[in-house]
C-alpha cells in the first residue's frame, strides 16, 4: 500500500464509531477495505487473547470489488472469506454467524436484515460493518436499516466507503444525511489534490505522451451539428420555467448524471408536463449518446445507429425537426457512400440538384471518380459502383476512424523501440514485460480494434458495409412481403428509413432525408452482394473440404466477390492459420468474433501469416507491419476488472480516455516505482472527448470542494457517551398539546402504549417500507407468506404494489389471483398503491382520463377489479412515511396478528384442508373449483349454477332447458350436458 492509503486507514480506526471515507475515483477501495479488515482482525484477536472475536459484515460490494477483496484476504491467510448468497439455507448461515473464528462475510442487505430480526444473527457476534457504496445510502435504504438494528444495543463501528464524490453532493446535505442514517460521526476526504496523495502519486510518475488526432471534416461537422441540436433542446427546456437554468448547460449534458438532474427536478410535476417537454428530456439523452458514439464507433455502425433512430424516434422526436439534424444524417452518409452522376458530379440527396463533386480526404484524389485506396485506380472493381436509375452511381467511401491509423503507427513505433533494446523491455523479462495494453470503452471496440490490427482496416470496414447492405436487403424483402399481403394498407407505417407523405410512389419528395434514388442504389448494391453470397454458398456446398492450411487458391477461402480488388483478395489469402482452418461462408459470418479472441496475442497471429507470392507492394507492407507489432492485450473499461497488477504492461495506450483508469495507472506506477511505464493518450483534437475528460476532472474537484465546505459546517448529534444519535423515534419532536387536553388526560400523563407488530413477507425486504415501519417503532416479524405482503391484524391483510409493479401485475393477471386469495382468507383485504415520494401523486393528468372503459387504461382496470371484488379496499399512499402512518391508523383498535396463523394461511395441511378459509365455512371449495373447470361454465355464470343446484350430483341430473336457464346460454348448456352424459371409454372390447 501507498503511505497515503495507510494514513486513510489509520484515520478510520481512530473513532470507535467508524467513519465515512470518500476518495477520488480510481483509488483502490479493495486495498483500503482489505487492510482495514486485517487491522480490525488483529485488534480483536489481541483484545480477546487470540479467540477471534466475531465476524465482519460487508455489504453493497459489486462483484469485481468483491473478487479483489477476497483475493487480498486469501493472500494474507488471516481471515476466512465467505460469500453468503440469498439461497444459502438458514441453518448454514446460522453456523457461519456463530463460528468463533473471525471471518469476513459478504451478504445481501435483504438476507442480513431478516437474520437480524429473527435473531439468527446476534449483534454481539458482529465485530464491524463495512459498506462499500455509501453514496447509495439514505435514511430509508437497507444499509441504514441494518446499521440501526446493529447499533440498538451496543457500540458497533460502521465503516462506509465511496469513490463517487459527485454522488455525495447530489441533493441537499447528502453527506450529512448519509452519516446520520449510518450512525457515523467523522467524514474523511481524500481527493487527488490532497497533499499526501499528490506527493505519493507524483513521486515517480510514468512517461506520458499526449497524442492529438485530428478529426475528419465530416466528423467535425457532425459534432458541431449535435452540439447545436443539444443547445436548441436546452433552450426549449429553459422556456418551460420548471427547471433550474444553472444546471442546463452543454458541459453538464455530456454526462449521464445530467438525466438524473433534470428528472429529479421534473418528477414531482411530471404529470403536468406536455408531450413536447417530456420528449425534450429523452432527446437530450439520445443526443448525448450520438456524441459519445461518434468517436467510439466506425462510420458504418454509426450510420446504422442513425437509421435505427430515424425509424424508432422519427415521428415523435423534436431534435430531428431541427435544422442541424439534416446535417448529421447527410455527413454520416458521406462518410460511408456517395451518389454521383457518371460525369463525376455529386447528387444532393436532399433536393436532388447536382453539385460539384467532393474529393475523399482519407485516400488520394483521383480523376473522374472517387476511389478507396491508392492502387484501386488501376482496377474499376475497387470502388463498388452500382447502376441506380440507369444514370447514377453509388460510390463507396468507407471512411476509417483516424485513431486506427495512429494506433497502428504507435504499435510499430513501440515494436521498433523494443527491438533496439532501449531499456523499456529488458528490466522485467521474467515478469511478462513488453506487453502493450490498449484500453477501450467497451468490449465491442476491443474486438474491432483487434480485427484492425490483426488484419487490415479496409477489410473491417468492408465487412461492416456488407452487413449494412444485407440488412437493407432483408428489410426490403420484408417490405415486399407486406405489400403482397395487403395491396391497400389501412395504416401508416415507416419502413427502411422512409416516411411516406403522399400516395404517389414515384415522387422523390416522399421520404424524409432519404430519396428514392438513394434507396434504389443501396438496394441494388445489397442485392448484388446477396446474389454473390448465394453463389459462393452453392459453390462451397459442392466442395468436400476446406483444403489444407495456406493452400487456398483463386480468390481466397472466403466468399469470392467481384467488387474486391486483387490486392484485397491476396490479403484474404494471408490470414492466420486459425482462420484458414475454419470454413467460413461469408464475410459477415467471419465478423462475428467471440469473447475468446479478446485475449489473443497479436504477435503470434502475425507470425503465422504466410505471404502470398502474388501480393501487391501494399499488401506486403501490411504483412511486414503485422509481423513487427508487439504483443497486445485489450481491456474494456466497462468490465471494471483491475488488470494492471495481473498483466504488468510496460506500455499502455488509452484509446478512450477515462479519469478512473488514469488514477488506476497512477496508483500502479506508484506501487511499482522501479518499473518503467509509458502511457499514450489518444484524443480527438478539439472534440467533445477532450471536453468530457477535462469536465470529469473539474467536476470531481468541485465535488470535493463542496464536501470540504460541508464538513466544516455539518452538525452530527451525539449522546453523552459519544455515540452518534441517528434518526430514531426518540428524536422526533413531541406534538404540541393544549392545556385542556392535558387536564382531560390525567394531567398530561402519557398512557402506556402497546407494542405494535407487523408480519412482513420475506420478499418485501427488497423495498424500504420495513425500514420505515421499524423506524416508527413497529416490531417487524419476517416470515414467508403465501397470502399477502403485510398482515396488520387477524382481519387485515395488505398487498403492496408500487406503480411499476401494479402495471406488471395487471398485465400478467397476477393481481387478480392475489386479490382473490386475500378475499378468501381475510375479512378486510387491502390493496395498497404506493407512489414514490419524489414523483407526482397521480397516474395521469385529468385531461388524459377518458369517459369510457378501456382495456389499456390503468384506471379502467382498477374499476373492473373493484367491481369484481366489492370487499376489496384500495389505499392510496404518496410515500413510504405516509404508508407507515396509514398502517398505524389501521392497526388502532385491532388485535395483534399471530405469526403461526399467518404462516399457515393458504398452506394446505396433510389432509388437504386449508385453515381459516372464509369460503370453506359456507361452501365446498373443492366442488366449486371442479365446477368452474367444466366446459360451458364461466366466471359469469358459475354463481347462478351454484344457486340453482345443491350438489354436483344434482347438476348432472338437470335437463338441458334448466341448464340453459341457469347458464344464460343454450350453447353452453348443451356443451355441459354432452360432457356430463358422455360415456367413458372401456378397455374391454
HELIX and SHEET records of a PDB file:
HELIX    1   1 UNK A    3  UNK A   14  1                                  12    
HELIX    2   2 UNK A   29  UNK A   47  1                                  19    
HELIX    3   3 UNK A   63  UNK A   76  1                                  14    
HELIX    4   4 UNK A   90  UNK A   98  1                                   9    
HELIX    5   5 UNK A  109  UNK A  117  1                                   9    
HELIX    6   6 UNK A  123  UNK A  125  5                                   3    
HELIX    7   7 UNK A  134  UNK A  136  5                                   3    
HELIX    8   8 UNK A  142  UNK A  150  1                                   9    
HELIX    9   9 UNK A  167  UNK A  169  5                                   3    
HELIX   10  10 UNK A  174  UNK A  181  1                                   8    
HELIX   11  11 UNK A  195  UNK A  201  1                                   7    
HELIX   12  12 UNK A  217  UNK A  238  1                                  22    
HELIX   13  13 UNK A  245  UNK A  247  5                                   3    
HELIX   14  14 UNK A  252  UNK A  254  5                                   3    
HELIX   15  15 UNK A  257  UNK A  266  1                                  10    
HELIX   16  16 UNK A  267  UNK A  272  5                                   6    
HELIX   17  17 UNK A  275  UNK A  296  1                                  22    
HELIX   18  18 UNK A  299  UNK A  313  1                                  15    
HELIX   19  19 UNK A  319  UNK A  321  5                                   3    
HELIX   20  20 UNK A  323  UNK A  334  1                                  12    
HELIX   21  21 UNK A  374  UNK A  378  5                                   5    
HELIX   22  22 UNK A  402  UNK A  420  1                                  19    
HELIX   23  23 UNK A  426  UNK A  431  5                                   6    
HELIX   24  24 UNK A  443  UNK A  454  1                                  12    
HELIX   25  25 UNK A  457  UNK A  485  1                                  29    
HELIX   26  26 UNK A  516  UNK A  542  1                                  27    
HELIX   27  27 UNK A  566  UNK A  573  1                                   8    
HELIX   28  28 UNK A  577  UNK A  581  1                                   5    
HELIX   29  29 UNK A  587  UNK A  590  1                                   4    
HELIX   30  30 UNK A  595  UNK A  599  5                                   5    
HELIX   31  31 UNK A  602  UNK A  607  1                                   6    
HELIX   32  32 UNK A  617  UNK A  628  1                                  12    
HELIX   33  33 UNK A  637  UNK A  639  5                                   3    
HELIX   34  34 UNK A  644  UNK A  647  1                                   4    
HELIX   35  35 UNK A  659  UNK A  671  1                                  13    
HELIX   36  36 UNK A  688  UNK A  713  1                                  26    
HELIX   37  37 UNK A  729  UNK A  731  5                                   3    
HELIX   38  38 UNK A  739  UNK A  744  1                                   6    
HELIX   39  39 UNK A  746  UNK A  748  5                                   3    
HELIX   40  40 UNK A  762  UNK A  766  5                                   5    
HELIX   41  41 UNK A  769  UNK A  775  1                                   7    
HELIX   42  42 UNK A  803  UNK A  812  1                                  10    
HELIX   43  43 UNK A  814  UNK A  825  1                                  12    
HELIX   44  44 UNK A  846  UNK A  848  5                                   3    
HELIX   45  45 UNK A  858  UNK A  868  1                                  11    
HELIX   46  46 UNK A  880  UNK A  891  1                                  12    
HELIX   47  47 UNK A  899  UNK A  904  1                                   6    
HELIX   48  48 UNK A  919  UNK A  921  5                                   3    
HELIX   49  49 UNK A  925  UNK A  932  1                                   8    
HELIX   50  50 UNK A  942  UNK A  948  1                                   7    
HELIX   51  51 UNK A  952  UNK A  957  1                                   6    
HELIX   52  52 UNK A  960  UNK A  967  1                                   8    
HELIX   53  53 UNK A  970  UNK A  981  1                                  12    
SHEET    1   A 7 UNK A  80  UNK A  83  0                                        
SHEET    2   A 7 UNK A 103  UNK A 106  1                                        
SHEET    3   A 7 UNK A  55  UNK A  59  1                                        
SHEET    4   A 7 UNK A 126  UNK A 131  1                                        
SHEET    5   A 7 UNK A 157  UNK A 162  1                                        
SHEET    6   A 7 UNK A  18  UNK A  23  1                                        
SHEET    7   A 7 UNK A 187  UNK A 190  1                                        
SHEET    1   B 5 UNK A 207  UNK A 213  0                                        
SHEET    2   B 5 UNK A 678  UNK A 684  1                                        
SHEET    3   B 5 UNK A 651  UNK A 654  1                                        
SHEET    4   B 5 UNK A 436  UNK A 440  1                                        
SHEET    5   B 5 UNK A 632  UNK A 636  1                                        
SHEET    1   C 3 UNK A 337  UNK A 341  0                                        
SHEET    2   C 3 UNK A 392  UNK A 396 -1                                        
SHEET    3   C 3 UNK A 387  UNK A 388 -1                                        
SHEET    1   D 2 UNK A 346  UNK A 347  0                                        
SHEET    2   D 2 UNK A 354  UNK A 355 -1                                        
SHEET    1   E 2 UNK A 494  UNK A 495  0                                        
SHEET    2   E 2 UNK A 498  UNK A 499 -1                                        
SHEET    1   F 6 UNK A 779  UNK A 783  0                                        
SHEET    2   F 6 UNK A 757  UNK A 761  1                                        
SHEET    3   F 6 UNK A 790  UNK A 791 -1                                        
SHEET    4   F 6 UNK A 796  UNK A 802 -1                                        
SHEET    5   F 6 UNK A 828  UNK A 834  1                                        
SHEET    6   F 6 UNK A 873  UNK A 877  1                                        
END                                                                             
